[in-house]
């Protein structure tokens, strides 16, 4: 029997069981080793299931338990991570030459394909299409493998920005996404990275990752940025909080002709100064999810030490503690960065 968690109502989780059926062609069953918890999962819980069931627990790693009859490039026991498949080549976007925005891969990232699983990785195991898994590089530990998905999110964002060597970069928010984005920006050749975060524990985490310019929001930070840039402002600002009221103030930290990159996802509407953005010719780049190749790049960046992820892991729980942990995360007072769920606990 497979046990899995699902959102059963606002701020409610229930646990279901099902008998594993015969695998459809092109599918694999993955025995879950770890599944990370992210803000999307917390939002699904508080909203009563506003995101598709397959997305509730999407940061998983595990081992191949069963293979569909026509899957011949994986073996039982092989370590894999959840990912999206390569560009399909047949959707409208791919046919128009926009494979980087493949409709199929985007639907997979959002859990809305016809073959999407009925539940996510908060489970003993999950059945997914073969194209939805990627082998784990041998250099990665299981904990590192469990953190590849958020690493791919930030790898994708920094790749889309294509920041120039020596750029002055601001990363707003030092949660897991912010800390990963800051490391990718540094790896991409930023001249200086300034991390801005109100929480002292998260600022400490940024300092431990080797960032020298770690600041509280406020006038002192703004003065430091202007000093470093001769009064111009940041070349690139990665907004990683998703706090809608910060969008316009964030834009105002960017120099004329600079880039505002949006990673954090707001749950409310936002007000910005259209005229300000236009007059200063800001480049605004939205980034959501990832492509297949971002997962390989993310794995390699962890494997070679360019991006450190194990320090983000602040706790491991079993399935039975899931709701308690969501309550803590939703309170806004937690000290956790990234918590992993181990269904064997």
N, C-alpha and C positions, 0 to 999 in steps of 0.2 A: 504494500500500500504506500501511496505517496501522500504525505501531509504537506499542505501549503497554507499560507496566510492570504487573506483577501480583505479588502475594506468592505465592511458590512453596513456602514452608516457613518454619519459625522463623528469623527474621533472614536471610531470603533473598528476593531479587527476581530475577525472570526477565523477559526482554523477548520479546514475541510480535508477530507481524505478521498482518494480516488484509486481505483485499481489501474495499474499501467496496462494500456491496451497495446495492440500491435502497432508498430511504428509505420507511418505512411512512407511512401517512397521519398527519398531525399531528406529524411529527417534523422536526427540523432537524439538520444536521451543523455543528459548530462547530470551526473551526481554532484550536487552543489557542495563545494568546499567552504566558500565564504560568499556573502552578498553584502555589499556596502549599502549604507543608508544615506540618502541625500535629501536635499530640500524638496525635490519633486515628490519623493515618497511621503514626506511630512505633509506637504500640501494635499496630496491625495487622501491622506488619513483625515486631516481636519475638514476637508470639503465633502467627505463622504463618497469619494471615488470620482473626482473630476477628471482624472487621467485614466487611460485604458488599463485594464487589469494586467496586461503584459508588462507595463511600465512600472508597476508597483514592485520594486525589487529588480532593477535592471543592471546593477553593477556587480555581476557575479562572475565567479571563476569556479571551475570544477573539473571533473574527469569524465571521459566518455564511458557511459555505462552500457549503452546499446547503440547499434548502428542499423539504419535502414538498409534494405537489401541491395540498394544501388550505390551505397556510400563506400568507396574503396580507397579513400586517401587519408583515413584516420584509423586508429586502432583502439581497442578497448583499453581503458586505463590512461589514455593520453590526456594530458592537461590542456584545457582550452579556456578561453575567455569569451564572454558575450561581445558581439560586435554587430555591425551592419555589413551586408554583403557588398561586393564590388558593384560598380555601376552596371545596370542590367543590360544596357545597350538597346532596349526596345521601348522604353517609356517615351512620352512626348519630349521630355527634357533631353534625354539621351539622343533621340532622333534629330533634335534641333542642334546638337553639338554641345550641349551643356551638361556633360557627364558629371561634373563636380556638384551638380544639383539634381542628381538622379531622383526621380519621383519614388522609385521602388525603395532605394536606400533610405530616403527621408521618411517614408511610411513605416519602414522597419524600425527606425529610430524612435518613432512615435507609437509603436505597438498597434498599428491599424492595418496591417496586411491581412489578406484572407487566411494566411496560415499562422498568424500570430498565436502564441500559446495562450491558454485560458488563464494563466497566472504567471507571475514573475519568479524571481530567484529566492524569495523568502519561502523556501521549500526544501524538501529532501532532494528533489530532482525536478528537471524541467525538460520538456520535449520541444525542440526548435528545428527549423530548417538548417540543413548543413551549412548554407551560406551565412548563417548567423553566428558561427563560431570561428575562432582563429586559434591555432596552436600557440601555447605559451612558450616564449623563448626560454631555453634551459637555464639562462643566467638569473632568471627571476624567481624569487621565493613565492610561496602561495599568497602571502600578504601583499607583496608587490603586484602580483597578478590581479588581486582583487581591486587594486587601485588604478588599474590601467584605464578603465572607462572615464573617470574624471580627468585623468591625464590626457586622454584623447580629446576631450572637450576643449581643454585649454591649448593643446597642440594645434587643433583646428583653428582656434581664434587667432593665435599668433601667426600662424601660416597665412591666414586670410589678410591680416594687416600688412604683412611683408615690411615690417619696420626696417628702417635703414640702420646700417652699422653706426654705432656711436650715438644713437638716439637717446634723448632724455625721456624716460618713461615713468609714468605714475601708475601705480596699481592701487585702485581704491577697493579696500576690503581685504582682510587677511584670513578669511575662511579657507577651506580646502581649495576652492576654485581660484581665489586670489593668490594663494601661496604657490599653486602650480603655475598659474599664468606668469607670476613674477619670475619663476625659475626658467620657464620657456623664453621669456623676454630677455633674460640675462644670457641664456644659451644662444639666442639669436643675435647677440652682439650689441645689446644696449650699452651705451656709455655709462649711464647711471640709472638705477632703478630706485624710485622712492615709493615705499609702501605706506599707505595711510589707513589707520585702523584705530577705532576708539577703545577696543577691548585690550587690556594690558597683557592678558595671557596670549592672545593672538599676536600681539606685537612681539612678545618674547619668542614665539615660534618663528616669526620672520627673522629675528636677529639670529636665532640658532641656525637658520639656513644660510647664514652668511651675508645677509643684507645689512649694510651699514646705515642706510638712510631709511629709518623706520620712525614714523611720526604719528602723533595724535592729530585728528582733524583740527583746523583752526587757523588763526592768524599766523602763528609761528611757522606752521608748515607752509602756508602760502608764501611767507617771506623767504623761506629757505628755497622754495622752488624758483622764485623770481631772482634770487641771488645767483643760483646755479645757471640760470638761462639768460642773464643780462636783461631781466624784465620781460622776457618773451612768453614764458609758459612752456608746458610740456610739448614735446613732439608727438607723443602718443599717450593717451590715457585709457587704461583698461578698466572699465566700470564693472566690478564683480559683485556688487551688493544686491542689485536688483531693486534698490530702494528708489521709487519713482521721484520723491522730492529732491533727490540728489542729482538728477539728470542735468538740469540747467547749471547748477553750481559746478558740476564736473566739467561741463563744456567750457565754462569760463576759466578753467585751469589750463586749457589747451591753447597753444599759440595760434596766431592767424595762419591758416593753411595747414594746421596740424590735424591729427586723427583722433577721433573719439570712438573707441571700440566697446561695444555693448555685449557683455557676457551674462551678467546677472539678469534674471527674468522678472519683470515687475508683475505683480498680481492686480495692479490697479492702473488706471489711466494716468498719463504723465502730461505735465504742462512744461513746454520749453519755449524759448524765444526764437521763433522761426527767423526773424530779422537778424538777430545776433549771429545765428549759425550761418546765415547766408552772407552777411557782410564780411564775416571773418573767413569765409570759404572753407569751413570745416569739412573734412571727410568723415562721414559717420558710417561705420561698418558694424552691421549686426552679425552675430554669430550664434548659431543654435546647433547643438549636437555635433556631427562629425561625418566624415567619409570613411570608407573601409581602410584606405591607406593611412589615415590618422592613427589607427590602432597599432599598426606596425611601427610608425614613427614614434609613438608614445612608448611602446615596449623598448625600442632601441635607446631612447633617451634615458629610461630608467636603468637599462642594462649597463650603459657606459658611465653612469653616475652623474650625468648632466642634470638630471632631475631626481631629487630624493623624495621618496614618498612614505617610507616606513615610519618616519617621525610624525606623519599626519594621523597614523593609526593610534587612537586613544582608548580603545576599548573593544571587547568582543562579548557578545551576548548570545543566548539561545533564542529560539523562536518564541518561547513562552514569555520572554522579557520584552518582546517587541513593543507592545502597547505602552508599557511603563517608560521605555526609552523615548517613544514618540512624544509622550507627555512632557518629558524633560526637555527635549529638543524644541518643542513648541513654546516652552515657557520663556525662551530668550535668555535664560540664566545659566545654561549649560556651559561647562568648560570643555566639552568634547569637540574634536575636529571631525574625525571620521571613525564611525563605529561600524564594525563588521558583525554580521550575523552568521553564526556557525550552527547549522541545523542539527548537528550531532550532539550538541550540548543539552 
